[in-house]
């Protein structure tokens, strides 16, 4: 059993390879979402409406803070619109 005082924390070491793979996966996901948003931004408003999105949804997702799941934002907007 491990006892910790207020000044101690239990830190689990992460293998460097797994850490690098995790970072690489986050970067790849970010790049994919940016590419998808760029494709949506290039679409006509009528096409966006056909898939349940608006120009404002795409703009809002594009301006979201780093770390925000932009695709989830679009999914929620689409679900609200399509009911």
BELLINWO-V44270 format. One record per pair of residues at least 24 apart in sequence whose C-alpha atoms are under 7 Angstrom apart, sorted by the first residue. I is the first residue (numbers start at 0). J is the second residue. D is the distance in whole Angstrom. If there is no record, write none. Layout:
I;J;D / I;J;D
//
This chain:
32;69;7 / 32;70;7 / 36;61;7 / 51;77;5 / 51;80;6 / 51;81;6 / 52;76;7 / 52;77;6
//
